[in-house]
Amino acid sequence: MLNLDLAQYTRLEAAAAMKESGMIPLFYHPNADLGKKVLRACYEGGARLTEFTTRGDFAFEVFLALNKFAVKELPGMIMGVGSITDAAAASLFMQMGANFIVTPSLREDIALVCNRRKILWSPGCGSLTEINEAEELGCEIVKLFPGAIYGPAFVKAIRGPQPWTNVMPTGG
């Protein structure tokens, strides 16, 4: 029997997998059957993390079907959700077994609900001040968003005075 009332991976396991892989496939499609094919292709290609973005109506239903599929058919696949913009949505997806939450902006309400459940959350940050605030709220890996605007020089500049900061550029 599947245990989908809790994430299958701890925040530290998810963070370690993100650091190790260096890349997270991200996708959205409203059709769960097509999503399963995408998941399987990513898995067969070596991906062990996937971010499902919540950009469409009834995305929660699609994520639930995909996460059940991943738990049953794709051992070691760590499923998370992105484009989360409020604590209620984060809580809903955590109830469906999301192993990590990605947000487009820094939101303390999302940090609190994720920290309460020991779920990895990665907020979108666009300044050193936001990155520091995210780390103070317990963030393990900051999402530099939109990453195309900042580039590698920005990441290098941040890591100079803060070598402990883990940054994942994304978007754009």
Contact map, one row per residue, 1 for C-alpha under 8 A:
1110000000000000000000000000000000000000000000000000000000000000000000000000000000000000000000000000000000000000000000000000000000000000000000000000000000000000000000000000
1111000000000000000000000000000000000000000000000000000000000000000100110000000000000000000000000000000000000000000000000000000000000000000000000000000000000000000000000000
1111110100000000000000000000000000000000000000000000000000000000000000000000000000000000000000000000000000000000000000000000000000000000000000000000000000000000000000000000
0111111100000000000000000000000000000000000000000000000000000000000100000000000000000000000000111000000000000000000000000000000000000000000000000000000000000000000000000000
0011111000000000000000000000000000000000000000000000000000000000000000000000000000000000000001111000000000000000000000000000000000000000000000000000000000000000000000000000
0011111100000000000000000000000000000000000000000000000000000000000000000000000000000000000001111100000000000000000000000000000000000000000000000000000000000000000000000000
0001111111000000000000000000000000000000000000000000000000000000000000000000000000000000000001011110000000000000000000100000000000000000000000000000000000000000000000000000
0011011111000000000000000000000000000000000000000000000000000000000000000000010000000000000000001010000000000000000000000000000000000000000000000000000000000000000000000000
0000001111101100000000000000000000000000000000000000000000000000000000000000010000000000000000000010000000000000000000000000000000000000000000000000000000000000000000000000
0000001111111100000000000000000000000000000000000000000000000000000000000000000000000000000000000010000000000000000001110000000000000000000000000000000000000000000000000000
0000000011111110000000000000000000000000000000000000000000000000000000000000000000000000000000000011000000000000000001110000000000000000000000000000000000000000000000000000
0000000001111111000000000000000000000000000000000000000000000000000000000000000000000000000000000000000000000000000000010000000000000000000000000000000000000000000000000000
0000000011111111100000000000000000000000000000000000000000000000000000000000000000000000000000000000000000000000000000000000000000000000000000000000000000000000000000000000
0000000011111111110000000000000000000000000000000000000000000000000000000000010000000000000000000011000000000000000000010000000000000000000000000000000000000000000000000000
0000000000111111111000000000000000000000000000000000000000000000000000000000000000000000000000000000000000000000000000010000000000000000000110000000000000000000000000000000
0000000000011111111100000000000000000000000000000000000000000000000000000000000000000000000000000000000000000000000000000000000000000000000000000000000000000000000000000000
0000000000001111111110000000000000000000000000011000000000000000000000000000000000000000000000000000000000000000000000000000000000000000000000000000000000000000000000000000
0000000000000111111111110000000000000000000000001000000000000000000000000000000000000000000000000000000000000000000000000000000000000000000000000000000000000000000000000000
0000000000000011111111000000000000000000000000000000000000000000000000000000000000000000000000000000000000000000000000000000000000000000000000000000000000000000000000000000
0000000000000001111111000000000000000000000000000000000000000000000000000000000000000000000000000000000000000000000000000000000000000000000000000000000000000000000000000000
0000000000000000111111110000000000000000000000110000000000000000000000000000000000000000000000000000000000000000000000000000000000000000000000000000000000000000000000000000
0000000000000000011111110000000000000000000000000000000000000000000000000000000000000000000000000000000000000000000000000000000000000000000000000000000000000000000000000000
0000000000000000010011111000000000000000000000000000000000000000000000000000000000000000000000000000000000000000000000000000000000000000000000000000000000000000000000000000
0000000000000000010011111100000000000000000000101110000000000000000000000000000000000000000000000000000000000000000000000000000000000000000000000000000000000000000000000000
0000000000000000000000111110000000000000010000101110000000000000000000000000000000000000000000000000000000000000000000000000000000000000000000000000000000000000000000000000
0000000000000000000000011111000000000000000000000111100000000000000000000000000000000000000000000000000000000000000000000000000000000000000000000000000000000000000000000000
0000000000000000000000001111100000000000000000000111100000000000000000000000000000000000000000000000000000000000000000000000000000000000000000000000000000000000000000000000
0000000000000000000000000111110000100000000000000001111100000000000000000000000000000000000000000000000000000000000000000000000000000000000000000000000000000000000000000000
0000000000000000000000000011111101100000000000000000000100000000000000000000000000000000000000000000000000000000000000000000000000000000000000000000000000000000000000000000
0000000000000000000000000001111100100000000000000000000111100100000000000000000000000000000000000000000000000000000000000000000000000000000000000000000000000000000000000000
0000000000000000000000000000111111100000000000000000000000000100000000000000000000000000000000000000000000000000000000000000000000000000000000000000000000000000000000000000
0000000000000000000000000000111111110000000000000000000000000110110000000000000000000000000000000000000000000000000000000000000000000000000000000000000000000000000000000000
0000000000000000000000000000001111111000000000000000000000000000000000000000000000000000000000000000000000000000000000000000000000000000000000000000000000000000000000000000
0000000000000000000000000000101111111100000000000000000000000000000000000000000000000000000000000000000000000000000000000000000000000000000000000000000000000000000000000000
0000000000000000000000000001111111111110000000000000000000000000010000000000000000000000000000000000000000000000000000000000000000000000000000000000000000000000000000000000
0000000000000000000000000000000111111111000000000000000000000000010010000000000000000000000000000000000000000000000000000000000000000000000000000000000000000000000000000000
0000000000000000000000000000000011111111100000000000000000000000000000000000000000000000000000000000000000000000000000000000000000000000000000000000000000000000000000000000
0000000000000000000000000000000001111111110000000000000000000000000000000000000000000000000000000000000000000000000000000000000000000000000000000000000000000000000000000000
0000000000000000000000000000000000111111111000000100000000000000010001000000000000000000000000000000000000000000000000000000000000000000000000000000000000000000000000000000
0000000000000000000000000000000000011111111100000000000000000000000000000100000000000000000000000000000000000000000000000000000000000000000000000000000000000000000000000000
0000000000000000000000000000000000001111111110000000000000000000000000000000000000000000000000000000000000000000000000000000000000000000000000000000000000000000000000000000
0000000000000000000000001000000000000111111111110000000000000000000000000000000000000000000000000000000000000000000000000000000000000000000000000000000000000000000000000000
0000000000000000000000000000000000000011111111110000000000000000000000000100100000000000000000000000000000000000000000000000000000000000000000000000000000000000000000000000
0000000000000000000000000000000000000001111111100000000000000000000000000000000000000000000000000000000000000000000000000000000000000000000000000000000000000000000000000000
0000000000000000000000000000000000000000111111100000000000000000000000000000000000000000000000000000000000000000000000000000000000000000000000000000000000000000000000000000
0000000000000000000000000000000000000000011111110000000000000000000000000000000000000000000000000000000000000000000000000000000000000000000000000000000000000000000000000000
0000000000000000000010011000000000000000011111111100000000000000000000000000100000000000000000000000000000000000000000000000000000000000000000000000000000000000000000000000
0000000000000000100010000000000000000000011001111100000000000000000000000001110000000000000000000000000000000000000000000000000000000000000000000000000000000000000000000000
0000000000000000110000011000000000000000000000111110000000000000000000000000111100000000000000000000000000000000000000000000000000000000000000000000000000000000000000000000
0000000000000000000000011110000000000010000000111111000000000000000000000000111100000000000000000000000000000000000000000000000000000000000000000000000000000000000000000000
0000000000000000000000011110000000000000000000001111100000000000000000000000001111000000000000000000000000000000000000000000000000000000000000000000000000000000000000000000
0000000000000000000000000111000000000000000000000111110000000010000000000000001111000000000000000000000000000000000000000000000000000000000000000000000000000000000000000000
0000000000000000000000000111000000000000000000000011111000000000000000000000000011100000000000000000000000000000000000000000000000000000000000000000000000000000000000000000
0000000000000000000000000001000000000000000000000001111100110000000000000000000011110000000000000000000000000000000000000000000000000000000000000000000000000000000000000000
0000000000000000000000000001000000000000000000000000111110100000000000000000000000100000000000000000000000000000000000000000000000000000000000000000000000000000000000000000
0000000000000000000000000001110000000000000000000000011111100000000000000000000000000000000000000000000000000000000000000000000000000000000000000000000000000000000000000000
0000000000000000000000000000010000000000000000000000001111100000000000000000000000000000000000000000000000000000000000000000000000000000000000000000000000000000000000000000
0000000000000000000000000000010000000000000000000000000111111100000000000000000000000000000000000000000000000000000000000000000000000000000000000000000000000000000000000000
0000000000000000000000000000010000000000000000000000011111111110000000000000000000000000000000000000000000000000000000000000000000000000000000000000000000000000000000000000
0000000000000000000000000000000000000000000000000000010001111111000000000000000000000000000010000000000000000000000000000000000000000000000000000000000000000000000000000000
0000000000000000000000000000000000000000000000000000000001111111100000000000000000000000000000000000000000000000000000000000000000000000000000000000000000000000000000000000
0000000000000000000000000000011100000000000000000000000001111111110000000000000000000000000000000000000000000000000000000000000000000000000000000000000000000000000000000000
0000000000000000000000000000000100000000000000000001000000111111111000000000000000000000000000010000000000000000000000000000000000000000000000000000000000000000000000000000
0000000000000000000000000000000000000000000000000000000000011111111100000000000000000000000000011000000000000000000000000000000000000000000000000000000000000000000000000000
0000000000000000000000000000000100000000000000000000000000001111111110000000000000000000000000000000000000000000000000000000000000000000000000000000000000000000000000000000
0000000000000000000000000000000100110010000000000000000000000111111111000000000000000000000000000000000000000000000000000000000000000000000000000000000000000000000000000000
0000000000000000000000000000000000000000000000000000000000000011111111100000001000000000000000011100000000000000000000000000000000000000000000000000000000000000000000000000
0101000000000000000000000000000000000000000000000000000000000001111111110000000000000000000000000000000000000000000000000000000000000000000000000000000000000000000000000000
0000000000000000000000000000000000010000000000000000000000000000111111111100000000000000000000000000000000000000000000000000000000000000000000000000000000000000000000000000
0000000000000000000000000000000000000010000000000000000000000000011111111110101000000000000000000000000000000000000000000000000000000000000000000000000000000000000000000000
0100000000000000000000000000000000000000000000000000000000000000001111111111100000000000000000000000000000000000000000000000000000000000000000000000000000000000000000000000
0100000000000000000000000000000000000000000000000000000000000000000111111110000000000000000000000000000000000000000000000000000000000000000000000000000000000000000000000000
0000000000000000000000000000000000000000000000000000000000000000000011111110000000000000000000000000000000000000000000000000000000000000000000000000000000000000000000000000
0000000000000000000000000000000000000001001000000000000000000000000011111111100000000000000000000000000000000000000000000000000000000000000000000000000000000000000000000000
0000000000000000000000000000000000000000000000000000000000000000000001111111100000000000000000000000000000000000000000000000000000000000000000000000000000000000000000000000
0000000000000000000000000000000000000000000000010000000000000000000000100111110000000000000000000000000000000000000000000000000000000000000000000000000000000000000000000000
0000000000000000000000000000000000000000001000111100000000000000000001100111111000000000000000000000000000000000000000000000000000000000000000000000000000000000000000000000
0000000110000100000000000000000000000000000000011100000000000000000000000001111100000000000000000010000000000000000000000000000000000000000000000000000000000000000000000000
0000000000000000000000000000000000000000000000001111000000000000001001000000111110000000000000000111000000000000000000000000000000000000000000000000000000000000000000000000
0000000000000000000000000000000000000000000000001111000000000000000000000000011111000000000000000111110000000000000000000000000000000000000000000000000000000000000000000000
0000000000000000000000000000000000000000000000000011110000000000000000000000001111110000000010000101110000000000000000000000000000000000000000000000000000000000000000000000
0000000000000000000000000000000000000000000000000011110000000000000000000000000111110000000000000000111100000000000000000000000000000000000000000000000000000000000000000000
0000000000000000000000000000000000000000000000000000111000000000000000000000000011111000000000000000011100000000000000000000000000000000000000000000000000000000000000000000
0000000000000000000000000000000000000000000000000000010000000000000000000000000011111100110000000000111100000000000000000000000000000000000000000000000000000000000000000000
0000000000000000000000000000000000000000000000000000000000000000000000000000000000111110110000000000001110100100000000000000000000000000000000000000000000000000000000000000
0000000000000000000000000000000000000000000000000000000000000000000000000000000000011111110000000000000000101100000000000000000000000000000000000000000000000000000000000000
0000000000000000000000000000000000000000000000000000000000000000000000000000000000001111111000000000000000001100100000000000000000000000000000000000000000000000000000000000
0000000000000000000000000000000000000000000000000000000000000000000000000000000000000111111100000000000000000000000000000000000000000000000000000000000000000000000000000000
0000000000000000000000000000000000000000000000000000000000000000000000000000000000011111111110000000000000000000000000000000000000000000000000000000000000000000000000000000
0000000000000000000000000000000000000000000000000000000000000000000000000000000000011111111111000000100000000100110000000000000000000000000000000000000000000000000000000000
0000000000000000000000000000000000000000000000000000000000000000000000000000000000000011111111100000000000000000110000000000000000000000000000000000000000000000000000000000
0000000000000000000000000000000000000000000000000000000000000000000000000000000000000001111111110000000000000000000000000000000000000000000000000000000000000000000000000000
0000000000000000000000000000000000000000000000000000000000010000000000000000000010000000111111111100000000000000000000000000000000000000000000000000000000000000000000000000
0000111000000000000000000000000000000000000000000000000000000000000000000000000000000000011111111110000000000000000000100000000000000000000000000000000000000000000000000000
0001110000000000000000000000000000000000000000000000000000000000000000000000000000000000001111111100000000000000000000000000000000000000000000000000000000000000000000000000
0001111000000000000000000000000000000000000000000000000000000011001000000000000000000000000111111100000000000000000000000000000000000000000000000000000000000000000000000000
0001111100000000000000000000000000000000000000000000000000000001001000000000000000000000000011111110000000000000000000000000000000000000000000000000000000000000000000000000
0000011000000000000000000000000000000000000000000000000000000000001000000000001110000000000011111111100000000000000000000000000000000000000000000000000000000000000000000000
0000001111100100000000000000000000000000000000000000000000000000000000000000011100000000000001001111100000000000000000110000000000000000000000000000000000000000000000000000
0000000000100100000000000000000000000000000000000000000000000000000000000000001110000000000000000111110000000000000000111100000000000000000000000000000000000000000000000000
0000000000000000000000000000000000000000000000000000000000000000000000000000000111010000010000000111111000000000010000111100000000000000000000000000000000000000000000000000
0000000000000000000000000000000000000000000000000000000000000000000000000000000111110000000000000001111100000000000000001111000000000000000000100000000000000000000000000000
0000000000000000000000000000000000000000000000000000000000000000000000000000000001111000000000000000111111100000000000001111000000000000000000000000000000000000000000000000
0000000000000000000000000000000000000000000000000000000000000000000000000000000001111000000000000000011111000000000000000011100000000000000000001000000000000000000000000000
0000000000000000000000000000000000000000000000000000000000000000000000000000000000001000000000000000001111100000000000000011100000000000000000001000000000000000000000000000
0000000000000000000000000000000000000000000000000000000000000000000000000000000000000000000000000000001111110000000000000011100001000100000000000000000000000000000000000000
0000000000000000000000000000000000000000000000000000000000000000000000000000000000001100000000000000001011111110000000000010000000000000000000000000000000000000000000000000
0000000000000000000000000000000000000000000000000000000000000000000000000000000000000000000000000000000001111111000000000000000000000000100000000000000000000000000000000000
0000000000000000000000000000000000000000000000000000000000000000000000000000000000000110000000000000000000111111100000000000000000000000000000000000000000000000000000000000
0000000000000000000000000000000000000000000000000000000000000000000000000000000000001110010000000000000000111111110000000000000000000000000000000000000000000000000000000000
0000000000000000000000000000000000000000000000000000000000000000000000000000000000000000000000000000000000111111111000001000000000000000111000000000000000000000000000000000
0000000000000000000000000000000000000000000000000000000000000000000000000000000000000000000000000000000000011111111100000000000000000000100000000000000000000000000000000000
0000000000000000000000000000000000000000000000000000000000000000000000000000000000000010011000000000000000001111111110000000000000000000000000000000000000000000000000000000
0000000000000000000000000000000000000000000000000000000000000000000000000000000000000000011000000000100000000111111111111000000000000000000000000000000000000000000000000000
0000000000000000000000000000000000000000000000000000000000000000000000000000000000000000000000000000000000000011111111110000000000000000010000000000000000000000000000000000
0000000000000000000000000000000000000000000000000000000000000000000000000000000000000000000000000000000000000001111111100000000000000000000000000000000000000000000000000000
0000000000000000000000000000000000000000000000000000000000000000000000000000000000000000000000000000000000000000111111100000000000000000000000000000000000000000000000000000
0000000001100000000000000000000000000000000000000000000000000000000000000000000000000000000000000000000000000000011111110000000000000000000000000000000000000000000000000000
0000001001100000000000000000000000000000000000000000000000000000000000000000000000000000000001000011100000000000011111111000000000000000000000000000000000000000000000000000
0000000001110110000000000000000000000000000000000000000000000000000000000000000000000000000000000011100000000000011001111100000000000000001100000000000000000000000000000000
0000000000000000000000000000000000000000000000000000000000000000000000000000000000000000000000000001111000000010010000111110000000000000001110000000000000000000000000000000
0000000000000000000000000000000000000000000000000000000000000000000000000000000000000000000000000001111000000000000000011111000000000000001111100000000000000000000000000000
0000000000000000000000000000000000000000000000000000000000000000000000000000000000000000000000000000011111100000000000001111100000000100001001100000000000000000000000000000
0000000000000000000000000000000000000000000000000000000000000000000000000000000000000000000000000000011111000000000000000111110000000000000001111100000000000000000000000000
0000000000000000000000000000000000000000000000000000000000000000000000000000000000000000000000000000000111000000000000000011111101100000000001111000000000000000000000000000
0000000000000000000000000000000000000000000000000000000000000000000000000000000000000000000000000000000000000000000000000001111101100000000000011100000000000000000000000000
0000000000000000000000000000000000000000000000000000000000000000000000000000000000000000000000000000000000000000000000000000111111100000000000000000000000000000000000000000
0000000000000000000000000000000000000000000000000000000000000000000000000000000000000000000000000000000000000000000000000000111111110000000000000000000000000100000000000000
0000000000000000000000000000000000000000000000000000000000000000000000000000000000000000000000000000000000000000000000000000001111111000000000000000000000000000000000000000
0000000000000000000000000000000000000000000000000000000000000000000000000000000000000000000000000000000001000000000000000000111111111100000000000000000000000000000000000000
0000000000000000000000000000000000000000000000000000000000000000000000000000000000000000000000000000000000000000000000000000111111111110000001000000000000000000000000000000
0000000000000000000000000000000000000000000000000000000000000000000000000000000000000000000000000000000000000000000000000000000111111111000000000000000000000000000000000000
0000000000000000000000000000000000000000000000000000000000000000000000000000000000000000000000000000000000000000000000000000000011111111100000000000000000000000000000000000
0000000000000000000000000000000000000000000000000000000000000000000000000000000000000000000000000000000001000000000000000010000001111111111001000000000000000000000000000000
0000000000000000000000000000000000000000000000000000000000000000000000000000000000000000000000000000000000000000000000000000000000111111111101000000000000000000000000000000
0000000000000000000000000000000000000000000000000000000000000000000000000000000000000000000000000000000000000000000000000000000000011111111000000000000000000000000000000000
0000000000000000000000000000000000000000000000000000000000000000000000000000000000000000000000000000000000010011000000000000000000001111111000000000000000000000000000000000
0000000000000000000000000000000000000000000000000000000000000000000000000000000000000000000000000000000000000010001000000000000000000111111100000000000000000000000000000000
0000000000000000000000000000000000000000000000000000000000000000000000000000000000000000000000000000000000000010000000011110000000000111111111000000000000000000000000000000
0000000000000010000000000000000000000000000000000000000000000000000000000000000000000000000000000000000000000000000000011100000000000010011111000000000000000000000011000000
0000000000000010000000000000000000000000000000000000000000000000000000000000000000000000000000000000000000000000000000001100000000000000001111100000000000000000000011110000
0000000000000000000000000000000000000000000000000000000000000000000000000000000000000000000000000000000000000000000000000111100000100110001111110000000000000000000011110000
0000000000000000000000000000000000000000000000000000000000000000000000000000000000000000000000000000010000000000000000000111100000000000000011111000000000000000000000111100
0000000000000000000000000000000000000000000000000000000000000000000000000000000000000000000000000000000000000000000000000001110000000000000001111110010000000000000000111100
0000000000000000000000000000000000000000000000000000000000000000000000000000000000000000000000000000000110000000000000000001110000000000000000111111000000000000000000001110
0000000000000000000000000000000000000000000000000000000000000000000000000000000000000000000000000000000000000000000000000001010000000000000000011111110000000000000000001111
0000000000000000000000000000000000000000000000000000000000000000000000000000000000000000000000000000000000000000000000000000000000000000000000011111111000000000000000001111
0000000000000000000000000000000000000000000000000000000000000000000000000000000000000000000000000000000000000000000000000000000000000000000000001111111000000000000000001111
0000000000000000000000000000000000000000000000000000000000000000000000000000000000000000000000000000000000000000000000000000000000000000000000000111111000000000000000000001
0000000000000000000000000000000000000000000000000000000000000000000000000000000000000000000000000000000000000000000000000000000000000000000000010111111111100000000000000000
0000000000000000000000000000000000000000000000000000000000000000000000000000000000000000000000000000000000000000000000000000000000000000000000000011111111100000000000001000
0000000000000000000000000000000000000000000000000000000000000000000000000000000000000000000000000000000000000000000000000000000000000000000000000000011111110000000000000000
0000000000000000000000000000000000000000000000000000000000000000000000000000000000000000000000000000000000000000000000000000000000000000000000000000011111111000000000000000
0000000000000000000000000000000000000000000000000000000000000000000000000000000000000000000000000000000000000000000000000000000000000000000000000000011111111100000000000000
0000000000000000000000000000000000000000000000000000000000000000000000000000000000000000000000000000000000000000000000000000000000000000000000000000011111111110000000100000
0000000000000000000000000000000000000000000000000000000000000000000000000000000000000000000000000000000000000000000000000000000000000000000000000000000111111111000000000000
0000000000000000000000000000000000000000000000000000000000000000000000000000000000000000000000000000000000000000000000000000000000000000000000000000000011111111100000000000
0000000000000000000000000000000000000000000000000000000000000000000000000000000000000000000000000000000000000000000000000000000100000000000000000000000001111111111010000000
0000000000000000000000000000000000000000000000000000000000000000000000000000000000000000000000000000000000000000000000000000000000000000000000000000000000111111111110000000
0000000000000000000000000000000000000000000000000000000000000000000000000000000000000000000000000000000000000000000000000000000000000000000000000000000000011111111000000000
0000000000000000000000000000000000000000000000000000000000000000000000000000000000000000000000000000000000000000000000000000000000000000000000000000000000001111111000000000
0000000000000000000000000000000000000000000000000000000000000000000000000000000000000000000000000000000000000000000000000000000000000000000000000000000000000111111110000000
0000000000000000000000000000000000000000000000000000000000000000000000000000000000000000000000000000000000000000000000000000000000000000000000000000000000000111111110000000
0000000000000000000000000000000000000000000000000000000000000000000000000000000000000000000000000000000000000000000000000000000000000000000000000000000000000010011111000000
0000000000000000000000000000000000000000000000000000000000000000000000000000000000000000000000000000000000000000000000000000000000000000000111000000000000000110011111100000
0000000000000000000000000000000000000000000000000000000000000000000000000000000000000000000000000000000000000000000000000000000000000000000111000000000000000000000111110000
0000000000000000000000000000000000000000000000000000000000000000000000000000000000000000000000000000000000000000000000000000000000000000000011110000000000100000000011111000
0000000000000000000000000000000000000000000000000000000000000000000000000000000000000000000000000000000000000000000000000000000000000000000011110000000000000000000001111100
0000000000000000000000000000000000000000000000000000000000000000000000000000000000000000000000000000000000000000000000000000000000000000000000111111001000000000000000111110
0000000000000000000000000000000000000000000000000000000000000000000000000000000000000000000000000000000000000000000000000000000000000000000000111111000000000000000000011111
0000000000000000000000000000000000000000000000000000000000000000000000000000000000000000000000000000000000000000000000000000000000000000000000001111000000000000000000001111
0000000000000000000000000000000000000000000000000000000000000000000000000000000000000000000000000000000000000000000000000000000000000000000000000111100000000000000000000111
